[in-house]
Amino acid sequence: MIKLHEISKIYEIGNDRVYALNHASMEIEEGEFVSIAGPSGSGKSTMMNIIGCLDTADEGTYLLDGVSVENYSEKELAKIRSQKIGFIFQNFNLLPRLTAEENVELPLIYQKLSSRERKRRVKEALEQVELSHRMNHRPTELSGGQQQRVAIARALVTKPALFLADEPTGNLDSKTGQEIMELFHNLHQTGNTILLITHDSQIAEEAERKIQIRDGEVREVKK
């Protein structure tokens, strides 16, 4: 599904060239659960942005489902982001004025699905994360764990090929974080591909494959 070959992202700072990613290569097959772990500033977020088609590499090639990302137009990349990739962020990124139901429904409105199909999918997604009983509550009325469940439901509802989770337990206590990880395990068991970015080595160990990133360089960690 994902193939990165010799990917580099370079920033010019004064007269210096700083490699956020330094000739990084890796492959992720469909159906895998992979973690990318590393300390703050290691290049994790840069890697996530490139894989999620939010940014482009300065060097190297990125194949998504066998097609080089460089060959896609911006419009096509936007379609990939909205339909193929389900993003889950540390800060949840929920709209405060919308209910849980409305937050989950939002990406389907952009896809111009019918109202009946939207309602069906939203109900199904919230049931999957065990939060249908809170569907009419706004984010401020939900705990951190519940907000992250809404965010996962919002990612689920488009039926993406890839879940891209950036520090999904970073703002949660350890017990709630473990509940969210159980949810990821359930998603994986039903055949979903999950790529989890984290600085937490214990969270990283829960994936079936672990990739370490440090100073922009990537290596596979044998389990």
C-alpha positions as CSV (number, residue, x, y, z in Angstrom):
1,M,0.0,0.0,0.0
2,I,2.8,2.4,1.0
3,K,6.3,2.5,-0.4
4,L,8.7,5.2,0.6
5,H,12.1,5.2,-1.2
6,E,15.0,7.5,-0.2
7,I,12.6,10.2,1.0
8,S,14.2,13.4,2.2
9,K,12.7,16.6,3.6
10,I,15.1,19.5,3.8
11,Y,14.8,22.9,5.5
12,E,17.1,25.8,4.8
13,I,18.0,27.5,8.1
14,G,20.4,30.3,7.5
15,N,23.3,28.8,5.6
16,D,22.5,25.3,6.9
17,R,20.5,22.5,5.4
18,V,18.6,20.6,8.0
19,Y,17.2,17.1,7.1
20,A,13.9,16.5,8.8
21,L,13.9,13.2,6.9
22,N,17.2,11.8,5.6
23,H,16.8,9.3,2.8
24,A,14.1,7.4,4.7
25,S,12.7,4.2,3.1
26,M,10.0,1.8,4.3
27,E,7.0,-0.3,3.1
28,I,3.6,-0.9,4.7
29,E,1.4,-3.7,3.3
30,E,-2.4,-3.6,3.3
31,G,-3.8,-4.8,6.6
32,E,-0.7,-4.2,8.7
33,F,-0.6,-2.4,12.1
34,V,2.6,-0.4,12.2
35,S,4.0,2.1,14.7
36,I,6.5,4.8,13.9
37,A,8.2,5.8,17.2
38,G,10.8,8.4,18.1
39,P,11.5,11.4,20.4
40,S,10.2,14.9,19.8
41,G,11.9,16.5,16.8
42,S,12.9,13.1,15.3
43,G,10.9,13.6,12.0
44,K,7.7,11.7,12.9
45,S,5.3,14.5,12.1
46,T,7.2,15.2,8.8
47,M,6.8,11.5,7.9
48,M,3.1,11.6,8.8
49,N,2.5,14.7,6.7
50,I,4.2,13.1,3.7
51,I,2.4,9.8,4.0
52,G,-0.9,11.6,4.5
53,C,-0.4,13.7,1.4
54,L,-0.4,16.9,3.5
55,D,3.2,17.7,2.4
56,T,5.6,16.6,-0.3
57,A,9.2,15.3,-0.1
58,D,12.1,17.2,-1.5
59,E,13.9,14.0,-2.7
60,G,12.9,10.4,-3.2
61,T,9.7,8.7,-4.3
62,Y,6.4,7.8,-2.5
63,L,4.2,5.2,-4.0
64,L,0.6,5.0,-2.7
65,D,-1.2,1.9,-4.0
66,G,1.5,1.6,-6.7
67,V,1.1,5.2,-8.0
68,S,3.7,7.9,-7.4
69,V,2.2,10.7,-5.4
70,E,4.1,13.2,-7.5
71,N,1.8,12.3,-10.4
72,Y,-1.4,13.4,-8.6
73,S,-2.8,16.9,-9.0
74,E,-3.7,18.9,-5.9
75,K,-7.4,18.1,-6.5
76,E,-6.6,14.4,-6.7
77,L,-4.5,14.6,-3.5
78,A,-7.4,16.3,-1.7
79,K,-9.7,13.4,-2.8
80,I,-7.2,10.9,-1.5
81,R,-7.0,12.7,1.9
82,S,-10.8,12.8,2.2
83,Q,-11.6,9.3,1.0
84,K,-8.5,7.0,1.3
85,I,-7.0,8.2,4.6
86,G,-8.6,8.5,8.0
87,F,-6.7,11.0,10.1
88,I,-6.8,10.8,13.9
89,F,-4.9,13.6,15.8
90,Q,-3.7,14.1,19.4
91,N,-5.9,17.2,19.9
92,F,-9.0,15.5,18.5
93,N,-9.7,18.5,16.1
94,L,-13.4,18.4,16.8
95,L,-15.6,21.4,16.0
96,P,-16.8,22.7,19.4
97,R,-20.2,23.9,18.2
98,L,-21.2,20.6,16.6
99,T,-22.5,17.5,18.4
100,A,-20.6,14.2,18.2
101,E,-23.1,13.1,15.5
102,E,-22.5,16.3,13.5
103,N,-18.7,16.1,13.8
104,V,-18.7,12.5,12.5
105,E,-21.1,13.4,9.7
106,L,-19.0,16.3,8.4
107,P,-16.6,14.4,6.0
108,L,-19.6,12.7,4.4
109,I,-21.2,16.1,3.7
110,Y,-18.1,17.0,1.8
111,Q,-18.4,13.7,-0.1
112,K,-22.0,14.8,-1.0
113,L,-23.6,11.6,0.2
114,S,-27.4,11.5,0.7
115,S,-28.8,12.4,4.1
116,R,-30.1,8.8,4.6
117,E,-26.7,7.3,3.8
118,R,-24.9,9.8,6.1
119,K,-27.2,9.0,9.0
120,R,-26.7,5.3,8.5
121,R,-22.9,5.5,8.4
122,V,-22.7,7.9,11.3
123,K,-24.8,5.6,13.5
124,E,-22.7,2.6,12.5
125,A,-19.4,4.4,13.2
126,L,-20.5,5.7,16.7
127,E,-21.8,2.3,17.6
128,Q,-18.4,0.8,16.6
129,V,-16.6,3.1,19.1
130,E,-19.3,2.5,21.7
131,L,-20.5,6.1,21.8
132,S,-23.9,6.2,20.2
133,H,-25.4,7.1,23.6
134,R,-23.5,10.4,23.5
135,M,-24.2,11.4,19.9
136,N,-26.1,14.5,20.8
137,H,-23.3,15.9,23.1
138,R,-20.8,18.6,22.1
139,P,-17.1,18.1,22.7
140,T,-17.1,20.2,25.9
141,E,-19.6,17.7,27.3
142,L,-17.3,14.8,26.6
143,S,-14.2,13.4,28.4
144,G,-10.9,13.3,26.5
145,G,-11.3,9.6,25.8
146,Q,-14.8,10.2,24.5
147,Q,-13.6,13.0,22.3
148,Q,-11.0,10.7,20.8
149,R,-13.6,8.1,20.2
150,V,-15.6,10.7,18.2
151,A,-12.5,11.5,16.3
152,I,-12.0,7.8,15.5
153,A,-15.6,7.5,14.4
154,R,-15.1,10.5,12.1
155,A,-12.2,8.7,10.5
156,L,-14.1,5.5,10.3
157,V,-17.2,6.9,8.6
158,T,-15.5,7.4,5.2
159,K,-14.4,3.8,5.2
160,P,-10.7,4.7,4.5
161,A,-8.0,2.4,3.2
162,L,-5.6,3.7,5.8
163,F,-5.9,5.0,9.4
164,L,-3.2,7.5,10.1
165,A,-3.0,8.2,13.9
166,D,-0.7,11.0,15.2
167,E,-0.1,10.6,19.0
168,P,-3.7,9.4,19.5
169,T,-3.1,8.7,23.2
170,G,-0.9,11.8,23.8
171,N,-3.6,13.8,25.7
172,L,-5.1,10.9,27.6
173,D,-4.3,9.3,30.9
174,S,-2.8,5.8,30.8
175,K,-6.1,3.9,31.4
176,T,-8.0,5.9,28.8
177,G,-5.1,5.6,26.4
178,Q,-5.2,1.8,26.8
179,E,-8.9,1.8,26.0
180,I,-8.2,3.7,22.8
181,M,-5.4,1.2,21.9
182,E,-7.9,-1.6,22.3
183,L,-10.1,0.2,19.8
184,F,-7.2,0.3,17.3
185,H,-6.6,-3.4,17.9
186,N,-10.3,-4.1,17.1
187,L,-10.1,-2.0,13.9
188,H,-7.0,-4.0,12.9
189,Q,-8.6,-7.3,13.6
190,T,-11.4,-6.4,11.1
191,G,-8.8,-5.9,8.4
192,N,-7.9,-2.2,8.6
193,T,-4.5,-0.8,7.9
194,I,-3.2,1.4,10.8
195,L,-0.1,3.6,11.0
196,L,0.4,5.0,14.4
197,I,2.9,7.8,15.2
198,T,4.0,8.0,18.8
199,H,6.8,9.0,21.1
200,D,5.6,6.5,23.7
201,S,7.7,3.3,23.5
202,Q,5.0,1.2,25.3
203,I,2.3,2.3,22.9
204,A,4.6,1.6,19.9
205,E,5.2,-2.0,21.2
206,E,1.5,-2.8,20.7
207,A,1.7,-2.6,16.9
208,E,2.7,-5.8,15.0
209,R,5.6,-3.9,13.4
210,K,7.7,-1.1,14.9
211,I,9.7,1.4,13.0
212,Q,12.1,3.7,14.8
213,I,12.8,7.2,13.6
214,R,15.7,9.4,15.0
215,D,17.3,12.5,13.5
216,G,15.3,11.9,10.3
217,E,16.6,8.3,9.8
218,V,14.4,5.3,9.7
219,R,15.1,1.7,10.8
220,E,12.9,-1.4,11.4
221,V,12.9,-2.7,15.0
222,K,12.8,-6.5,15.3
223,K,10.3,-7.7,17.8
